[in-house]
Amino acid sequence: MLTTKGATASALVLALLIHGWCFADQKVEKQELEPLDGEPVAVRGTVTERLPDRSYGDLIPGAEIIFEEEFGRLQARALSGANGEYEVELPPGRYLATVLHPAYRPYSSKPGFVVAHAGSPTCNFFLTVTSPHCPPAGRFPGHSISGPATVDRAPTVWMEASKPRIRVGDPLTISVWATDDLGLVGIWWWGEETGDAQLDLGHWQDCHGETFSYVEWTIYPVKPGTLVLAANSRDTAYGKRLKEPHQSSEGSGIACVEVRVFP
């Protein structure tokens, strides 16, 4: 059995905007600000680890912060440095923010915005660690990469299971998320010869051109053994630009997890 939950990245938390600060783990109503004209302003802040007990951990270097203007007219990127700090110049306006790091769960401000305005606003982000039993995206046994060996153009996909070990019939949450500059047409996962015909099907979720998407499915394993699950993603140019890779399997690779099911 399986059910779908939280079909898009909007299932993630809102940004909190107070006196120029935005916190990535609290909910508030979206602010409505009038458009601002003028020179680009500096938006800066830090990326910090959020521990399971809700306390703060280390500053995170190497996180990619993506700002996309609310109507899609501009996209800017920044990378956090050794001390977790970043800075980027943006024209005044409202921006969707996405923060990515391979060792952490992604963050999206949807449906809220980061507001760039005069006064050098500060926006801090907090990321939680992915489960230790969630391998990073990589080549999946038995599946070959059909594109070039090293490709940065293809979308990237991640996958996580809520528990490393469960009993038959207990619920297990499968999380899949992906990102791509051209926009995603879909993300999907499947079981690798699990012995459960329903799990071995491809479970697809439309992404409607979003540059970042997050989906959860709940499954109820019916047989003991080791579940091997994999996920892939596809961007909107798939099948149109034939000389470029447009699936995760053609670039960074397919994401996968293993879960042990006991009687």
Residue pairs with C-beta under 8 A, 6 or more apart in sequence:
1 198
1 219
1 220
1 222
2 198
2 199
2 203
2 217
2 218
2 219
2 220
3 217
3 218
4 205
4 215
4 216
4 217
4 218
5 11
5 173
5 216
5 217
5 218
6 214
6 215
6 216
7 205
7 215
8 110
8 207
8 210
8 213
8 214
8 215
9 108
9 110
9 177
9 210
9 212
9 213
9 214
10 108
10 110
10 111
11 214
11 216
12 106
12 107
12 108
12 110
12 214
13 24
13 25
13 26
13 27
13 107
14 26
14 27
14 28
14 30
14 109
14 111
14 112
15 22
15 23
15 24
15 97
15 109
15 112
15 113
15 114
15 123
16 22
16 23
16 24
16 26
16 27
16 28
17 28
17 31
17 112
17 114
17 115
18 28
20 119
20 120
20 121
20 122
21 122
21 123
21 124
22 45
22 109
22 114
22 121
22 122
22 123
22 124
22 125
23 124
23 126
24 99
24 107
24 109
24 124
24 125
24 126
24 127
25 50
25 126
28 112
30 111
30 112
30 113
31 113
31 115
33 94
33 115
33 117
35 92
35 93
36 92
36 93
36 116
36 117
36 118
37 92
38 92
38 118
40 89
40 90
40 91
40 92
40 116
41 89
41 90
41 91
41 92
41 116
41 117
41 118
41 119
41 120
41 121
42 87
42 88
42 89
42 120
43 67
43 87
43 88
43 89
43 90
43 114
43 116
43 120
43 121
43 122
43 123
44 85
44 86
44 87
44 88
44 120
44 122
44 123
45 85
45 86
45 122
45 123
45 124
45 125
46 59
46 80
46 83
46 84
46 85
46 86
46 124
46 125
47 59
47 60
47 63
47 65
47 80
47 84
47 86
47 99
47 101
47 124
47 125
47 126
47 127
48 56
48 57
48 58
48 59
48 60
48 84
48 124
48 125
48 126
48 127
49 56
49 57
49 58
49 59
49 60
49 104
49 126
49 127
49 128
49 129
50 56
50 57
50 126
50 127
50 128
51 57
51 129
52 128
56 126
58 84
59 80
59 83
59 84
59 85
60 80
60 84
60 101
60 104
60 127
61 80
61 81
61 82
61 83
61 84
62 79
62 80
62 101
63 79
63 80
63 84
63 86
63 99
63 100
63 101
63 104
63 125
63 127
64 77
64 78
64 79
64 99
64 100
64 101
65 77
65 78
65 79
65 80
65 86
65 88
65 97
65 98
65 99
65 125
66 75
66 76
66 77
66 97
66 98
66 99
66 100
66 179
66 211
66 212
67 75
67 76
67 77
67 78
67 88
67 90
67 95
67 96
67 97
67 114
67 116
68 74
68 75
68 95
68 96
68 98
68 211
69 75
69 91
69 93
69 94
69 95
70 93
70 94
70 95
70 96
70 113
74 90
74 91
75 181
75 211
76 88
76 89
76 90
77 88
78 86
78 87
78 88
79 86
80 86
90 116
91 116
92 116
92 117
92 118
93 115
93 116
94 113
94 114
94 115
94 116
95 113
95 114
95 115
95 116
96 108
96 109
96 110
96 113
96 114
97 107
97 108
97 109
97 113
97 114
97 123
97 125
98 106
98 107
98 108
98 109
98 179
98 211
98 212
99 106
99 107
99 108
99 125
99 127
100 106
100 156
100 179
101 127
102 136
102 137
102 158
103 129
103 130
103 136
104 127
104 128
104 129
104 130
105 127
105 128
105 129
105 130
105 160
105 177
106 127
106 158
106 177
106 179
106 212
106 214
107 125
107 126
107 127
108 212
108 214
110 212
114 121
114 123
115 121
130 158
130 160
131 160
131 161
131 162
131 164
132 164
133 161
133 164
133 257
133 258
133 259
134 158
134 159
134 160
134 161
134 257
135 255
135 256
135 257
135 258
136 158
136 255
137 156
137 157
137 158
137 159
137 248
137 252
137 253
137 254
137 255
138 252
138 253
138 254
138 255
138 256
139 145
139 253
139 254
140 192
140 230
140 253
140 254
140 256
142 192
143 230
143 249
143 254
145 249
145 250
145 251
145 253
146 245
146 249
146 250
147 154
147 245
147 247
147 250
147 251
148 245
148 250
151 245
151 250
151 251
151 252
152 251
153 244
153 245
153 246
153 251
154 180
154 235
154 245
154 246
154 247
154 248
154 250
154 251
154 252
155 178
155 179
155 180
155 184
155 233
155 234
155 235
155 246
155 247
155 248
155 251
156 178
156 179
156 180
156 233
156 248
156 251
156 252
157 176
157 177
157 178
157 187
157 231
157 232
157 233
157 248
157 252
157 254
157 255
158 176
158 177
158 178
158 231
158 255
159 174
159 175
159 176
159 189
159 229
159 230
159 231
159 255
159 256
159 257
160 174
160 175
160 176
160 257
161 172
161 173
161 174
161 175
161 229
161 257
161 259
162 172
162 173
162 174
162 175
163 172
163 259
164 258
164 259
164 260
165 259
165 260
165 261
165 262
166 172
166 221
166 259
166 260
166 261
166 262
167 261
167 262
167 263
168 221
168 222
168 223
168 224
168 261
168 262
168 263
169 220
169 221
169 222
170 220
170 221
171 218
171 219
171 220
172 218
172 219
172 220
172 221
172 227
172 259
173 216
173 217
173 218
174 189
174 216
174 217
174 218
174 219
174 229
174 257
175 214
175 215
175 216
176 187
176 188
176 189
176 205
176 214
176 215
176 216
176 217
176 231
176 255
177 187
177 212
177 213
177 214
177 215
178 184
178 187
178 207
178 212
178 213
178 231
178 233
178 248
179 211
179 212
179 213
180 211
180 233
180 235
181 211
182 211
182 235
182 236
182 237
182 246
183 207
183 209
183 210
183 211
183 235
183 236
184 207
184 209
184 210
184 211
184 212
184 213
184 233
184 234
184 235
184 236
185 206
185 207
185 209
185 234
185 235
185 236
185 238
186 204
186 205
186 206
186 207
186 233
186 234
187 204
187 205
187 207
187 213
187 215
187 231
187 232
187 233
187 234
188 202
188 203
188 204
188 205
188 231
188 232
188 233
189 202
189 203
189 217
189 229
189 230
189 231
189 232
190 199
190 200
190 201
190 202
190 203
190 229
190 230
191 199
191 200
191 201
191 227
191 228
191 229
192 200
192 228
192 229
192 230
193 200
193 228
194 200
194 221
194 223
194 225
194 227
194 228
194 229
195 223
195 225
196 221
196 222
196 223
199 219
199 221
199 227
199 229
203 217
205 213
205 215
207 213
207 233
209 236
221 227
221 259
221 261
223 261
224 261
224 262
224 263
225 260
225 261
226 258
226 259
226 260
226 261
227 258
227 259
227 260
227 261
228 256
228 257
228 258
229 256
229 257
229 258
229 259
230 254
230 255
230 256
231 248
231 254
231 255
231 256
232 247
232 248
232 249
232 254
232 255
233 247
233 248
234 246
234 247
234 248
235 246
235 247
237 244
237 246
238 246
238 247
239 246
245 251
248 254
248 255
